[in-house]
Amino acid sequence: MATTLQLNCDLRIHGTFSNAADFGDPAKAIMHSLRHAFPDGTGDNQCSKFWADSRTVTAASETLDVVGGLTDAFGNTISFTAIKLLMIRNKSTIHSNVLTVSGTGLTNFSSSTTSHAIKGGGVMLVTAPVSGFGVSGGTADQITINPASATIDYDIIIGGV
C-alpha cells in the first residue's frame, strides 16, 4: 500500500483593539485567518513528503540535510526537491534563548536574508504553496539550527515534494 499525505497549514489571528473614552470604549475586532491545503501530489499546491520532529540542541549547532539526510515516520529516507512549508517553534520559555536558523537550504527562502532569529516562545513559518523553494543535493540543502550557548528544545515541520 502506498503512503499518501494530506497536509493543512492553518493560521488564525484574532483579538480586540480598544481605547478608553468618556462615553464608552470604541473597539475594533481583529480577525484574520489563512489556510494552505496541500493534498497528496507533486504539483502546484501539493505535498508528497513530510518530516517533523521535536529536537534539543545543546550549546552547538546542528545541520539538517533535507536531501537524503532525514527519514520519515516509516523509516523511509526523504529527499526533498522543493520545500513548501517550514515551521520551527522555539519551545524555550526564556526570551533570550534565541535559535538562529540559517544554511544554504534556507537561503532559497529569501535572497536577502541568510539567517532568522527565533526568540524563546517564538515561531517561524514560511510557506510557498505553489511551486515551493527549490533545494538540491550537495551543500544547497542544509538548514542549520544554532542555540548559541543555551540548551533549547524546538519543534520542526517540513512539507514539500
N, C-alpha and C positions, 0 to 999 in steps of 0.2 A: 504494500500500500504506500502510495506517495504521500509525502507531507504537504500540507497546504498552510497558508498563512493568511490571516485576516488581522490587520493592524489598524487601530484608530488612535489618533492623537487629538485629544480634546483640551481646549484651553478656555477657561471661563473666568472673567474678571467682573466682579460686581461689588457695589457699595453705595454709599450716600455721601454727597458733598454738601455741607450745610454751613450757614453763617448765622450767628445770633443777631437778632434785630429787636427793636422795641415792641413791635406788634406782630409777633410770630417769627418763626425761623424758616426763611426760604431754604429749600433743599432741592437738590438735583440728583436723581437716581443715575447711577453709573452701571451700565450693563453692556458687556461685550462678550461674545463667545465665538469660537472658531473651531472647526473640525476639519481635520485631514483624514479621510478614509483611504486606506491602502489595501485593496483586495489583492489576492494572490496573483502574481504575474510579474513580467519583466518590462512592461511598457510604461507609458506615462501614468502617473498617479497609482502605481502598483509597487508592491514589495514582494520579494520571494525569499529574502534572507533576513534573519533576526538574531540578535545576540544581546543578552542582558546579564548583568552580574552586580552583586554587592561586593565591594572590594575595600581593602585597607592598604594605604601607603604609609610607610614609616620613615620619615626623615630622608627619603631618597626617592627620586622619580622612577616611574615605571613607564615602559613604552608598549603600547598595544599595536600589533601588526594586523591591519584589517584585511589583508590579502594573504590568507593562508596561515595566520598565526592565532586564530580563535577557533573554538569548537562550540557548536550549538548544544542545546539541552539533550540531544540524542547522540552526542559524540561525533557528529559529522564536522569535518573541517570546513570553515567558511572562508570564501574568497569573494569579498565584495568587489564589484566593478564601479558601483556608484552608491553613495550614501544619501538616503532621502530623509532620514530622521536621526538626529543625535541629541540625546538628553543626558546631562550629567548633573547630579544633585550632590552638593557638599553637605553631608549629614552632621557636620560639626555644629555644636551649639555655641561655639566661641567665634565671634565675628572676625577676629584676627587670624584664625586658621584658614588661610587662603590656598585654594587649589589653583595652580596655573596650568592651563590646558594649552598645549602647543603641538608642534610637529608638522611634518610635511603633508600628512593627510589633512590636517586642519587648515593649512594654507589654501587649500582648494575652496574653503568656505568663504574666505574673504581675502581678496588680493592685497588689501591694505593693512590687515591685522594678522599677525602670525601667532598671537597668544591672547588668551582670555583669562581674566582673574575671576574666580568664583569664591566670594567670601562665605564664611560659615553660615549655613542655613540657606544659601543661595542655589539657584538652578540656572543652567544654561540650556536653552532649547534652540536648535537650529533645524529648520525643515526646508526641503527643496522637493516638493512632491512630484513635479512634472518629470524632469529628467535626472534630478539628483546632482550631487557633487562627485565628479569622477575621481577615482583613485586607481592607481596602478601599482604593480609589484615593484620590488626593489626598495628604494627609500621613500617613494612618494605615497606610502600607505601607512604611515606611522602617526599615532596620536600619543603624546606624552603627557602624563599626569604628574605634576610636581607639587608636593606638600611643603616645600621649604624644609624647615627643621621640625615640623609638627608630625603627629600621627593623626591621619584623617581617614574616616570611613566615607565612602561615596558610592552612589548607585550610578550605573551607566546603561543606557539602552541605545542600540544601533539598529536601524532598519534600512534595508536597501535591496539592491539587486546584485 
